[in-house]
Amino acid sequence: MKASGTLKFFAIVVALLALLCIVFPRDGVTVGGVTLRFPTLHKVLVREKEKSMEQLLIKREERDLTGLRDSIAESRHLLFEGQTRFWLPNDDVSCFDNFFRNAEKAQEQGRVVRVLHYGDSQIEQDRISCRLRERLQIVFGGGGPGMLPLRQPIPTISFNQSVSGSIKGLSTYGDSTFSRSNGNYGPMLRCWRLTGSATMSLYSSKGNHAAERVGHFSSIRVLFNNRPGPLSVAMHNRKGPGNFSASSSKSGIGILSWKMDTVTTSASLTLDGTADIYGVLLDDGYGVAVDNISMRGVSGHQFKMANFDQLAESYKLLDVGMIIMQFGGNSVPYLTSEKRIDNYCKNLGEQIDYVRRACPDAVILFVGPSDMSTKVGGQLATYPMLPTVVEKLREMANAHGVAYWSIYDAMGGKNSMITWVKNGYAGPDYIHFSHKGARIMGDYLSDALQNMYELYKIRQQLSAKQFKDIWNNITKPDGNSL
């Protein structure tokens, strides 16, 4: 066949195939149960450009970012709109980062990062703190009841203890059974002065409100200030092997410690010497510890009464990662004018600054008071100035660079205490939570921290620019961008 004939043949074949592409049904033709398909003319003439690997990876990143956008939007909703929200200084979502960073690394680094929960009688008996401890230790590890005073004025739901011997209570607050001590109080803002010999017994609580994790400990540490010493402490493990003793003749702040091979639920200490005992720490493993430091009747103005150098040295030895200051309720009945509220808040701001200087690496969180009821016009209602106190405390905390969390708002705001009492979540004084209500409030606070931690983990997956681009395109409830 001549070349011209071959060319004509191929031209005819191509034309017939093109015609077939045009007329062949798009869905194909079924013959004997088999569907025959033919490509369209467009697919034959126009070749689809192959995507590069880089394009595929970008597409996958966009898909991942879409999921993260949803998570970030949900976290933002809880952070700025939820009933258990935080008020952050300058809306700074990174204000808890240092605590989360240290808590995540605690087990790997063999550390116990401490959360010191200061508060008034609302947290007595380890209420609220116990639930926060349980929730944080589930995430970051750790165990045990945390730091205890040598003598516990109010028994707790988490741990039992007793002490006898030559000791005297020294405190920044309280009744006449306590003496003042020219600043030698330590991190619990009270201490016990040893002038001879004393014995302390420790054993886990069997109560219904105690978490199992809190009843076990494998290490004991005694935080003290020698005056001038020496101090000797002997430890006896009641339910297992292990009798240890240690002593120190060095003056100043120090720690005596023992670590057991197995966990225990009880022990006893014998102390001899002349020293101020600042606390006994019972922990299990590495992770996070939450120390309940309840102070009945206080206003939150006691921190500056503690010797600064001793306080700073104690915080350093304890490896404090977060300090929670929960105050305001005891002052509400007396804050009857805005001037009084402003003066109260000014003093609290100075206390916050004092604590920050003593523990500069710790995150500080201020927790405001609950709703409280009194007789107004013959009927129970929220204290008239309480909403203003809450607002002023929030402004004060943020102005001093710390986050604020509001029990008042978490409860439901004005007159919510009446409902909490009717349903058994608060007591007949219309001030304090019941154990059931305190557990709920502990969960509320834990949920708020958990939301901040989830947001922290998301931010670790993104560059600063990626997070900023997403965050700036999410609006606050008032319609303004963040």
BALUMVO-524844 format. One record per residue (C-alpha): residue in one letter; x negated, y negated, z. Coordinates in steps of 0.05 Angstrom, whole numbers, padded with zeros to 5 digits, always signed. Layout:
BALUMVO-524844
AXYZ
...
END
This chain:
BALUMVO-524844
M+00000+00000+00000
K-00025-00069-00018
A-00041-00120+00036
S+00018-00163+00015
G+00064-00104+00021
T+00038-00088+00091
L+00049-00160+00113
K+00120-00159+00086
F+00134-00094+00122
F+00111-00122+00189
A+00150-00186+00177
I+00213-00147+00165
V+00201-00104+00228
V+00190-00167+00270
A+00252-00200+00241
L+00294-00138+00256
L+00267-00134+00327
A+00281-00208+00337
L+00352-00198+00311
L+00359-00139+00359
C+00335-00182+00417
I+00389-00233+00399
V+00448-00186+00389
F+00431-00132+00441
P+00476-00139+00502
R+00441-00169+00563
D+00469-00115+00608
G+00446-00060+00561
V+00484-00004+00527
T+00503+00060+00563
V+00497+00125+00523
G+00509+00192+00556
G+00500+00164+00626
V+00434+00129+00607
T+00431+00053+00601
L+00387+00026+00545
R+00360-00044+00554
F+00323-00091+00507
P+00284-00155+00525
T+00312-00222+00507
L+00278-00264+00453
H+00256-00315+00506
K+00220-00262+00546
V+00184-00237+00484
L+00163-00306+00460
V+00149-00340+00528
R+00101-00304+00574
E+00112-00319+00648
K+00050-00349+00680
E+00019-00305+00732
K+00015-00335+00802
S-00051-00340+00837
M-00066-00310+00905
E-00072-00379+00933
Q-00001-00395+00911
L+00025-00331+00944
L-00010-00349+01009
I+00018-00419+01008
K+00087-00391+00997
R+00079-00344+01056
E+00055-00402+01099
E+00116-00442+01080
R+00160-00384+01099
D+00125-00378+01167
L+00131-00453+01178
T+00205-00449+01164
G+00213-00401+01222
L+00169-00444+01266
R+00210-00505+01249
D+00271-00470+01276
S+00235-00451+01340
I+00207-00521+01348
A+00276-00551+01337
E+00306-00505+01390
S+00250-00522+01439
R+00261-00596+01425
H+00335-00588+01438
L+00322-00556+01506
L+00268-00607+01521
F+00308-00670+01506
E+00381-00649+01510
G+00387-00588+01555
Q+00414-00593+01625
T+00348-00565+01651
R+00305-00611+01610
F+00240-00646+01628
W+00227-00720+01624
L+00156-00726+01599
P+00111-00787+01604
N+00111-00820+01535
D+00147-00757+01509
D+00079-00722+01512
V+00093-00648+01498
S+00021-00631+01516
C+00025-00651+01589
F+00028-00578+01614
D-00026-00553+01566
N-00082-00550+01617
F-00042-00506+01664
F-00020-00459+01608
R-00091-00455+01581
N-00119-00436+01649
A-00062-00388+01667
E-00071-00350+01601
K-00145-00340+01615
A-00139-00324+01689
Q-00139-00248+01684
E-00195-00247+01632
Q-00237-00294+01675
G-00222-00261+01741
R-00186-00322+01770
V-00125-00336+01812
V-00097-00402+01786
R-00054-00432+01841
V+00012-00470+01836
L+00023-00511+01900
H+00097-00523+01909
Y+00106-00579+01960
G+00176-00597+01982
D+00224-00613+02038
S+00274-00566+02072
Q+00306-00551+02004
I+00249-00501+01992
E+00244-00474+02063
Q+00242-00398+02071
D+00205-00395+02003
R+00270-00412+01967
I+00262-00434+01894
S+00187-00421+01899
C+00198-00346+01905
R+00235-00343+01839
L+00185-00388+01804
R+00128-00343+01830
E+00162-00281+01805
R+00175-00309+01736
L+00105-00338+01726
Q+00071-00275+01750
I+00111-00233+01700
V+00081-00276+01645
F+00010-00289+01671
G-00002-00234+01722
G-00017-00238+01795
G+00020-00218+01858
G+00026-00228+01933
P+00061-00283+01974
G+00006-00334+01964
M-00020-00383+02016
L+00011-00380+02085
P+00000-00424+02146
L-00029-00390+02207
R+00039-00397+02241
Q+00103-00403+02199
P+00151-00451+02235
I+00210-00426+02192
P+00210-00351+02174
T+00211-00338+02099
I+00250-00288+02057
S+00185-00263+02025
F+00137-00246+02080
N+00134-00237+02156
Q+00079-00261+02202
S+00064-00274+02275
V+00006-00304+02313
S-00017-00309+02385
G-00077-00337+02421
S-00115-00402+02430
I-00086-00444+02373
K-00054-00513+02368
G-00012-00542+02311
L-00035-00606+02276
S+00010-00637+02224
T+00025-00700+02183
Y+00099-00691+02201
G+00144-00655+02250
D+00166-00659+02322
S+00126-00666+02386
T+00100-00595+02385
F+00051-00618+02332
S-00007-00667+02343
R-00038-00715+02294
S-00110-00701+02272
N-00142-00761+02239
G-00136-00732+02170
N-00160-00661+02183
Y-00099-00627+02154
G-00121-00592+02091
P-00078-00575+02029
M-00016-00554+02068
L-00016-00622+02103
R-00018-00585+02169
C-00067-00538+02202
W-00078-00496+02264
R-00137-00513+02309
L-00171-00451+02336
T-00206-00460+02403
G-00224-00388+02423
S-00190-00325+02399
A-00125-00312+02361
T-00092-00253+02327
M-00048-00257+02265
S-00003-00201+02240
L+00021-00199+02167
Y+00072-00152+02136
S+00119-00152+02077
S+00192-00170+02083
K+00246-00117+02072
G+00300-00169+02059
N+00347-00168+02000
H+00320-00234+01973
A+00246-00213+01970
A+00216-00193+01903
E+00176-00128+01903
R+00115-00161+01873
V+00109-00211+01931
G+00103-00156+01983
H+00037-00127+01959
F-00032-00157+01965
S-00103-00132+01955
S-00143-00193+01976
I-00144-00237+02037
R-00178-00305+02041
V-00180-00353+02100
L-00189-00427+02083
F-00219-00465+02142
N-00256-00526+02166
N-00310-00509+02218
R-00311-00554+02279
P-00371-00542+02286
G-00367-00466+02285
P-00386-00411+02281
L-00321-00378+02258
S-00314-00302+02254
V-00254-00265+02225
A-00242-00190+02228
M-00190-00158+02183
H-00155-00091+02196
N-00115-00057+02141
R-00056-00024+02177
K-00036+00023+02120
G-00101+00046+02090
P-00176+00045+02096
G-00211-00021+02104
N-00235-00058+02165
F-00276-00119+02147
S-00308-00176+02184
A-00343-00240+02163
S-00368-00303+02195
S-00392-00373+02178
S-00433-00422+02219
K-00435-00476+02165
S-00394-00538+02182
G-00342-00564+02134
I-00293-00532+02086
G-00303-00458+02069
I-00270-00392+02052
L-00279-00323+02082
S-00252-00268+02037
W-00241-00194+02031
K-00220-00153+01970
M-00190-00083+01981
D-00195-00023+01935
T-00120-00012+01938
V-00059-00055+01951
T-00027-00058+02020
T+00035-00088+02051
S+00008-00105+02120
A-00055-00126+02156
S-00079-00161+02218
L-00132-00214+02229
T-00172-00230+02292
L-00203-00299+02292
D-00256-00325+02340
G-00289-00393+02342
T-00273-00467+02338
A-00244-00486+02270
D-00184-00516+02235
I-00149-00460+02197
Y-00118-00490+02134
G-00086-00428+02104
V-00088-00352+02095
L-00083-00330+02023
L-00053-00263+02006
D-00059-00246+01931
D-00058-00185+01887
G-00102-00183+01825
Y-00116-00240+01779
G-00067-00288+01747
V-00022-00340+01779
A-00004-00352+01852
V+00052-00397+01875
D+00045-00426+01945
N+00107-00450+01981
I+00090-00510+02024
S+00156-00531+02056
M+00158-00591+02102
R+00223-00603+02138
G+00247-00675+02142
V+00192-00706+02099
S+00199-00761+02048
G+00137-00744+02007
H+00094-00799+02037
Q+00048-00752+02076
F-00007-00738+02025
K-00048-00801+02039
M-00051-00781+02112
A-00098-00723+02093
N-00173-00735+02090
F-00188-00746+02016
D-00255-00709+02014
Q-00227-00649+02052
L-00166-00647+02007
A-00207-00651+01943
E-00255-00597+01967
S-00198-00552+01986
Y-00162-00560+01919
K-00228-00543+01884
L-00240-00480+01924
L-00168-00458+01914
D-00171-00466+01837
V-00107-00507+01835
G-00075-00510+01766
M-00008-00544+01781
I+00020-00585+01838
I+00096-00592+01845
M+00121-00648+01889
Q+00195-00640+01905
F+00221-00697+01947
G+00274-00750+01954
G+00333-00715+01988
N+00315-00735+02059
S+00311-00809+02040
V+00376-00813+02000
P+00422-00830+02060
Y+00377-00890+02077
L+00366-00917+02007
T+00425-00963+02006
S+00398-01017+01961
E+00356-01022+01898
K+00302-01058+01937
R+00295-01000+01985
I+00295-00951+01927
D+00240-00991+01892
N+00197-00992+01956
Y+00207-00918+01966
C+00187-00903+01894
K+00126-00948+01898
N+00100-00910+01958
L+00113-00843+01922
G+00074-00868+01862
E+00015-00882+01907
Q+00020-00811+01935
I+00019-00782+01864
D-00043-00823+01846
Y-00077-00800+01910
V-00064-00727+01895
R-00087-00735+01822
R-00153-00765+01844
A-00162-00707+01893
C-00145-00655+01839
P-00157-00687+01771
D-00152-00623+01730
A-00085-00601+01757
V-00018-00613+01722
I+00029-00652+01768
L+00105-00643+01764
F+00153-00685+01805
V+00220-00652+01821
G+00276-00698+01841
P+00332-00686+01892
S+00396-00647+01885
D+00466-00677+01885
M+00487-00690+01957
S+00557-00704+01983
T+00582-00752+02037
K+00649-00782+02055
V+00667-00839+02008
G+00736-00870+02021
G+00755-00810+02063
Q+00736-00759+02010
L+00673-00720+01994
A+00633-00750+01937
T+00561-00761+01914
Y+00521-00811+01955
P+00535-00878+01921
M+00462-00895+01907
L+00439-00824+01890
P+00445-00832+01813
T+00402-00895+01818
V+00351-00858+01862
V+00346-00803+01809
E+00337-00854+01753
K+00284-00894+01792
L+00246-00831+01811
R+00244-00809+01739
E+00218-00877+01717
M+00166-00877+01773
A+00141-00807+01756
N+00133-00821+01682
A+00100-00888+01696
H+00048-00851+01737
G+00035-00801+01681
V+00072-00740+01708
A+00131-00700+01684
Y+00198-00704+01719
W+00250-00649+01729
S+00318-00665+01759
I+00355-00617+01804
Y+00412-00667+01804
D+00420-00661+01728
A+00408-00586+01728
M+00466-00577+01777
G+00513-00617+01732
G+00505-00688+01758
K+00554-00729+01799
N+00599-00691+01848
S+00571-00624+01825
M+00551-00605+01896
I+00625-00598+01915
T+00633-00544+01862
W+00568-00509+01882
V+00592-00506+01955
K+00661-00480+01936
N+00629-00423+01896
G+00579-00403+01949
Y+00517-00432+01916
A+00506-00485+01970
G+00518-00492+02044
P+00572-00528+02083
D+00525-00587+02096
Y+00534-00604+02022
I+00458-00614+02017
H+00421-00547+02017
F+00428-00489+01969
S+00447-00420+01992
H+00399-00363+01974
K+00441-00349+01913
G+00440-00422+01891
A+00366-00430+01905
R+00352-00369+01861
I+00392-00400+01804
M+00354-00466+01813
G+00288-00427+01812
D+00310-00395+01747
Y+00329-00462+01718
L+00260-00491+01733
S+00226-00428+01707
D+00267-00431+01643
A+00245-00503+01632
L+00172-00484+01641
Q+00181-00423+01597
N+00208-00468+01542
M+00147-00513+01548
Y+00102-00451+01545
E+00136-00426+01482
L+00126-00494+01450
Y+00053-00492+01472
K+00043-00424+01438
I+00075-00449+01374
R+00029-00510+01374
Q-00031-00464+01379
Q-00011-00432+01312
L-00010-00498+01275
S-00059-00553+01260
A-00047-00619+01294
K-00023-00648+01227
Q+00025-00591+01214
F+00057-00597+01282
K+00060-00673+01277
D+00094-00669+01208
I+00147-00621+01234
W+00156-00657+01301
N+00163-00725+01268
N+00220-00699+01224
I+00261-00676+01283
T+00303-00731+01313
K+00321-00742+01386
P+00394-00745+01407
D+00394-00821+01396
G+00377-00810+01323
N+00307-00837+01329
S+00246-00798+01307
L+00198-00774+01359
END
